[in-house]
């Protein structure tokens, strides 16, 4: 007795498509090259697809991207109709080694062309995702209507009376009805279905289309609605399953391959709409964040000094470049109540937002403590205590701070962390070169002040760690010699030369914030 297999259930397994690459037979001039090769050398040159293309060839080479068993093979041989006799005649025109060498060169050119075409093919597809996603004013109101319209069109196209989309929860344990057509709206208040035991949904989520021709004969597949026949397909992105799409019919019936493919296309459209809705939300958040970041960067830039102090016999110039929109570097100058000129370079540590916030704290603390009578060493220790007590021990910063007597040029300075300063004249006198503990490292750090005097024509130059890291070694010494060789220039002109030198080292820059401060005592007051 022959046992018959039940036909009321069918699984449609979709095979993953093999990647197809641009084919060499799309090159219109290739046949002309092969014909010219034969006329000149007497040998045949052919480009064929398939592993058997090289079986009868005297020489062959596989080129291009393999796709399954299909390969493009460049082969060298003789015409099939004349055989060995033609080979003798071909040797008289061009020997086999020369023809093979020429064929190999042509194959190399075709290989490069194939790689270029394949790269262009991939880049064009990647550029397609650069199309901006722009939200419609009524985007939220339209999403529910759009999903229901897609379900209606898909169900009617295959002759069904209802359709529903069930999406997984965050724990991937339950399926909740999110959109439907042909079902009562009261279904939306029903509790979610458990994924455990939902055989059809589980089968669909692994990538199969489940076709139930007669649900009464298959109660264990747990069709979610009272319909006689149904199809269940996955709703997913290329990497993430979202849920399942059910299409219901009120009578027993079969679904052909074309109908199943159409339902899967509908599921893909629903997945695309859901992903677009998520992408729109993320885009709006990123745009808001980008605007806030732009405002923060402008605020940080506006805190840098723009006007030079009106001190006879002194010229100043400062430059700060942040590696990102926000950064941890700053420079500043101001006149104290006693008439002294105060100059500073700050450099906070951390990532973009962290360093920007720490730099703002450091800059504010500097201005606040400088408003009271102080020595350079006292100010550094007070700022260190402020950073330590105002954080959880995760705010670290470097600082150079100096006070200058305008009449005599006497300077008192202190350096904390990683800053570098020197007086540039006929010789270089280092004020800050040895790295010390950054501010905020520990509450009782002590910092030593240094005293010097700027003579007429001499210049105080302070650079942050970013400049030091970009030019460490020989090139940093070149920068200091550049300052020394051009010490007769005004402060702004000297700064321009230093920036031009840094620009020529652009390959090593761009990873750190950078600051240069130039304080020049003019030769005559």
Buried (B, 14 or more C-beta within 10 A) or exposed (E): EEEEEEEBBBEBEEEEEEEEBBBBEEBEEBEEBBEEBBEEBBBBBBBBBEEEBBEEBBBBBBBBBBBEEBBBBBBBBBBEEEEEEBBEEBEEEBEBEEBBEBBBEBBEEBBEBBEEBBEEEEEEEEEEEEEEEEBEEEBEEBBEEBBBEBBBEBBEBBEBBBBBBBBBEEEEEBBBBBBBBBBEEEEEEEEBBEBEEBBBBBBBBEBBBBBBBBBEEBEEBBBBBEBBBBBBBBBBEEEEBBBBBBBBBEEBBEBEEEBBBBBBEBBBBBBEBBEBBEEBEEBEEEEEEEEEBEEBBEEBBEBBBEEBBEBEBBBBBBBBBBBBBBBBBBBBBBEBEEEBBBBBBBBBBBEBEBBBBBBBBBBEBBBEBBEEEBEBBBBBBBBBBBBBEEBEEEBBBBBBBBBBBBEEBBBBBBBBBBBBBBBBBEEBBEBBEEBBBBBBBEEEBEBEBBEBBBEEBBBBBBBBBBBBBBBEEEBBEEBBEBBBEBBEBEBBBBBBBBEEBBEEBEEEBEEBBBBBBBBBBBEEE
